Amino acid sequence: MNVGDVVTIRVRDTRNPAVFATGVVRQFNEYSGKILPNPKWVAQDAITLSTGISEFPFRIIERERIIGLGEAAPVTAPRSDTFIVQGSKPGSTYTVTRDGSHWSCTCVGFGFRKDCKHVRECK
């Protein structure tokens, strides 16, 4: 583990073992993020991990609580495509857009039904 590596860390939960008997609370948590340099006030036997949350930008994890380590799964952006489709009337065109699994069209029919032949054509 080096500064700048993106990892997933499995950390043992330090709460009372009786809490886990209910089965509602897991005995570990997993955190993913980039390893950051430790601030001066953090002990050397701890890891500073980014969270991606502006209000809570990093977390401090004691090395003794780590029970597993792996590389974080790469984040892939949802697929986004735009198509220009000819309408049934001469000179009319519509824009069909796919954003992840969500499709949309600029035609009037899609505005009413949330489906149209233009979207079906592009799929």
C-alpha positions in Angstrom: 0.0 0.0 0.0 1.5 3.3 -1.2 0.2 6.8 -1.2 -1.9 7.3 -4.3 -3.0 3.7 -4.6 -6.8 3.1 -4.9 -7.8 0.3 -2.7 -10.7 -1.4 -0.9 -10.0 -2.1 2.8 -12.0 -4.5 4.9 -12.0 -3.3 8.5 -13.0 -5.1 11.7 -15.8 -3.4 13.6 -14.7 -2.8 17.2 -18.2 -2.7 18.8 -19.3 -5.1 21.5 -19.5 -8.7 20.0 -23.1 -9.0 21.4 -24.2 -6.5 18.8 -23.2 -8.9 16.0 -25.3 -11.8 17.5 -28.5 -10.1 16.1 -27.2 -10.5 12.5 -28.3 -7.0 11.7 -24.8 -5.5 12.2 -21.9 -6.9 10.2 -18.6 -7.6 12.0 -16.7 -5.6 9.3 -17.0 -2.7 7.0 -15.4 -2.1 3.6 -14.1 1.3 2.5 -12.8 2.2 -0.9 -10.7 5.2 -1.8 -7.2 6.6 -2.5 -4.5 6.3 0.1 -3.5 9.8 1.2 -0.4 11.0 3.1 -1.0 11.0 6.8 -1.5 14.4 8.4 1.2 15.2 11.1 -1.4 14.5 13.9 -2.2 11.0 12.7 -0.2 8.1 14.2 2.2 6.2 11.8 0.3 2.9 12.4 -2.8 4.3 10.7 -3.9 4.8 7.1 -5.6 7.9 5.7 -8.2 7.0 3.0 -10.1 9.4 0.8 -13.9 9.2 1.0 -15.0 11.3 -2.0 -17.4 13.3 0.3 -16.7 17.0 0.6 -18.1 17.2 4.2 -16.0 14.2 5.3 -13.0 14.1 2.9 -11.0 11.3 4.5 -11.1 8.6 7.2 -8.4 7.4 9.5 -8.1 3.6 9.8 -5.8 1.9 12.3 -3.7 -0.8 10.7 -4.6 -3.3 13.5 -8.3 -3.2 12.4 -7.6 -4.1 8.8 -8.6 -7.7 8.0 -8.5 -7.6 4.2 -7.1 -5.5 1.3 -7.8 -5.4 -2.4 -7.7 -3.1 -5.3 -10.8 -1.0 -5.8 -13.0 -1.9 -8.8 -12.5 0.6 -11.6 -15.3 3.1 -11.8 -16.8 3.2 -15.3 -18.9 6.0 -16.5 -22.3 5.1 -17.8 -22.5 4.9 -21.5 -23.9 8.0 -23.1 -24.8 8.2 -26.8 -26.7 10.7 -29.0 -28.4 9.8 -32.3 -30.1 12.0 -34.9 -33.1 10.2 -36.4 -35.2 11.1 -39.5 -38.9 11.7 -38.7 -41.7 10.4 -40.8 -42.4 13.9 -42.3 -39.8 15.2 -44.8 -37.2 17.4 -43.2 -38.1 16.5 -39.6 -35.3 15.1 -37.4 -35.3 14.0 -33.7 -32.5 13.6 -31.2 -32.5 10.3 -29.3 -30.2 10.2 -26.3 -29.0 7.3 -24.2 -27.6 8.1 -20.7 -26.7 4.8 -19.1 -29.9 2.7 -19.3 -32.2 5.8 -19.7 -33.4 6.6 -23.2 -35.1 9.8 -24.4 -36.3 11.4 -27.6 -37.2 15.0 -28.6 -40.4 13.9 -30.4 -43.9 14.7 -29.1 -44.9 11.0 -28.8 -42.0 10.4 -26.4 -43.2 13.3 -24.3 -46.6 11.6 -23.8 -45.8 7.9 -23.8 -42.1 7.9 -22.6 -41.5 5.5 -25.6 -41.5 6.0 -29.4 -40.4 4.3 -32.6 -37.3 6.4 -32.7 -36.0 5.1 -29.4 -36.9 1.5 -30.4 -35.1 2.0 -33.7 -31.9 3.1 -31.9 -31.9 0.3 -29.4 
